[in-house]
Amino acid sequence: MEHIVTVQDAVTAFAEWMEPTDGELDAIEAEMPQILADVEALDVQIALLDQAPTELDQRRARRGRRRVLSERATLANRATAGEAA
């Protein structure tokens, strides 16, 4: 009978070079408003999947889409200006 064992070292191995660099962390921090706007808009869409949207729900969805577009424009403008590149 053969024993089945896990390869724990291979699964949980973590090298220092796998850590995000300071530049990558700064890029994530710069994109965080965009990420949060996307998450909020997605939450609204998920909430509306199983019900008929009311006028208030439709406003929430529009507000979420506008915020996403606004954050994308802000991020694109910063990248164009060289601030977040």
N, C-alpha and C positions, 0 to 999 in steps of 0.2 A: 504494500500500500504506500502510495506516495503522499507526502504531506504537502498541502497547499499553503504557501506562506506569502505574505505581502512583501512588496519591495518598498518598505517604509522609507529608506534613505532616498530612493529615487523619487518618491512621491513628495516628500517634504523637504528635499534638499533645497537650499536657498543660498545662493552665492551673493557676495556683496555687489558684484557688478550688475545684479538683477534689480537693485534698488533704483528708483527713478532719480535722475540727476536734478540738481537745483534748477536748471533751465526748464526741465520738463514739469517740475512742480510749479514753477512760476507761470508756465503756459497754461496749466490746469487752473491755477488761481485766476488768471486773466479771463479764462473762458467760463468760470463758475456762474456768473449771472446768466449766460446763455444756457448753460446746462440746467440751472434751476427753472428758467422760463420754460424750457422744453418739458421738464418733468411736470410742472404745474399744468401745462396745456394737455399733456398726456393723461394726467389724473382726471381732468374734466372730461376728456373724450371717453375714458374708461367708465366713468360714472354715468355717462349718457348712453352706454351701449344697451342697457336692459330696460330703458324707460323712454317714453315719449318726451322729448325735451319741451320744457315750458319756456316762456319768454325769458325768464330769469336765467335758465340754463343756457339758452342761446346767447344771451349777453355775456355770460361767463366764458363761453367758448370763444366768442369774438374777442373779448378782452385778452384771453390767453394767447390767441393767434397774433393779436396786435403786439403784445409784449414780446413774443418770440421774434417777430419781425424787427421790432425796435432793438432788441438785444443783438440780433444778427447784424443790423446796420451799424450799431455802435462798435461791435467787434471788428467788422470789416473796415470801418473808418480808422480805428486804431491801428490795424495791421497795415493799411495803406499809408498812414502817417509814420509808420516805423516804430510805434510804441510797443506793439505786442509781437513783433516779428521775431 
